[in-house]
Amino acid sequence: QVQLVESGGGLVQAGGSLRLSCKASGSIFSINAMGWYRQAPGKQRELVARITSSGSPNYADSVKGRFLITRDNTKNTVYLQMNSLKPEDTAVYYCNRKDYSGSYVLEHWGQGTQVTVSS
């Protein structure tokens, strides 16, 4: 079982920055992908960014050039550096992890952290 604990959310003015952290614990497979999703009220959850265990990142078009996802394997932690924040970035941000072992894939979610961007 993998547990994900998120931190770093808060209130920030437009143009500001926040850094989210997600620490994984428990049974962790060597082949995995971690990412951040977000969900605003009345909206579907959407992928923001993800990064593989080898360090290859992918971003949603809406955050390219503004957000940076990184991971520290020594701490089993993934980060999301969010710069030039916009009010449209306001949402609950969820950490996600997929672990691969042979034909098995396990998916885990964090509890979410609120990000609010004021204009």
C-alpha positions as CSV (number, residue, x, y, z in Angstrom):
1,Q,0.0,0.0,0.0
2,V,1.2,3.5,-0.9
3,Q,0.3,6.6,1.0
4,L,0.6,10.1,-0.5
5,V,0.8,13.2,1.6
6,E,0.5,16.6,0.0
7,S,1.5,20.0,1.2
8,G,2.2,23.5,0.0
9,G,-1.2,24.7,-1.0
10,G,-2.5,28.1,0.0
11,L,-3.7,31.5,-1.1
12,V,-1.6,33.6,-3.5
13,Q,-2.2,36.7,-5.7
14,A,-2.1,36.4,-9.4
15,G,1.4,36.3,-10.7
16,G,2.7,34.7,-7.6
17,S,4.2,31.3,-7.0
18,L,3.6,28.2,-4.9
19,R,5.4,24.9,-4.5
20,L,3.5,21.7,-3.9
21,S,5.1,18.6,-2.4
22,C,3.9,15.0,-2.3
23,K,5.7,12.4,-0.3
24,A,5.1,8.8,-0.9
25,S,5.4,6.0,1.7
26,G,4.7,2.3,1.9
27,S,5.4,-0.3,-0.8
28,I,6.9,1.6,-3.7
29,F,7.7,-0.1,-7.0
30,S,10.8,0.9,-8.9
31,I,8.8,1.6,-12.1
32,N,6.3,4.2,-11.5
33,A,4.9,7.6,-12.6
34,M,3.8,10.4,-10.3
35,G,1.8,13.4,-11.2
36,W,-0.5,16.2,-10.2
37,Y,-4.2,16.6,-11.1
38,R,-6.5,19.4,-10.2
39,Q,-10.2,19.8,-9.9
40,A,-12.3,22.9,-9.6
41,P,-15.9,22.9,-8.3
42,G,-18.3,21.6,-10.9
43,K,-15.4,20.6,-13.2
44,Q,-13.8,17.2,-14.0
45,R,-10.4,16.3,-12.6
46,E,-7.7,17.1,-15.1
47,L,-4.0,16.1,-15.4
48,V,-1.6,19.0,-14.8
49,A,1.8,17.4,-15.0
50,R,3.4,14.0,-14.6
51,I,6.9,12.6,-14.3
52,T,8.1,9.1,-14.8
53,S,10.6,7.2,-12.6
54,S,13.2,7.9,-15.2
55,G,12.6,11.6,-14.9
56,S,10.7,12.3,-18.1
57,P,8.0,15.1,-17.6
58,N,4.8,15.9,-19.4
59,Y,2.6,19.0,-18.9
60,A,-0.9,20.1,-19.8
61,D,-0.8,22.8,-22.4
62,S,-2.4,25.3,-20.0
63,V,0.6,25.2,-17.7
64,K,3.5,24.8,-20.0
65,G,6.2,27.3,-19.4
66,R,4.8,28.2,-16.0
67,F,4.9,25.0,-14.0
68,L,7.8,22.6,-13.3
69,I,7.5,19.1,-12.0
70,T,10.5,17.4,-10.4
71,R,11.1,14.4,-8.2
72,D,13.6,13.5,-5.5
73,N,13.9,9.7,-5.4
74,T,16.0,9.8,-2.2
75,K,13.0,11.3,-0.5
76,N,10.2,9.6,-2.5
77,T,8.8,13.0,-3.1
78,V,7.5,14.8,-6.2
79,Y,7.2,18.6,-6.4
80,L,5.2,21.0,-8.5
81,Q,6.7,24.5,-8.8
82,M,3.9,26.8,-9.9
83,N,4.9,30.2,-11.3
84,S,3.0,33.1,-12.8
85,L,-0.2,31.8,-11.2
86,K,-3.5,32.8,-12.7
87,P,-7.0,32.8,-11.1
88,E,-7.9,30.0,-13.5
89,D,-5.4,27.8,-11.7
90,T,-7.6,27.8,-8.6
91,A,-8.5,24.2,-7.7
92,V,-7.9,21.4,-5.4
93,Y,-4.6,19.7,-6.5
94,Y,-4.3,16.0,-6.0
95,C,-1.1,13.9,-6.1
96,N,-1.3,10.7,-8.1
97,R,1.0,7.7,-8.4
98,K,0.9,4.7,-10.6
99,D,3.1,1.7,-9.7
100,Y,3.9,-1.0,-12.3
101,S,4.8,-4.6,-11.4
102,G,4.6,-7.1,-14.3
103,S,1.1,-6.9,-15.5
104,Y,-0.2,-5.2,-12.4
105,V,-0.8,-1.5,-12.1
106,L,-1.7,0.1,-8.8
107,E,-3.0,3.7,-8.6
108,H,-3.0,5.9,-5.5
109,W,-4.3,9.4,-4.7
110,G,-3.5,12.0,-2.2
111,Q,-6.1,13.8,-0.2
112,G,-5.8,17.0,-2.1
113,T,-4.5,20.5,-1.2
114,Q,-6.3,23.7,-2.0
115,V,-4.7,26.3,-4.3
116,T,-6.5,29.7,-4.5
117,V,-5.2,32.5,-6.8
118,S,-6.8,35.9,-6.3
119,S,-6.9,38.7,-8.8
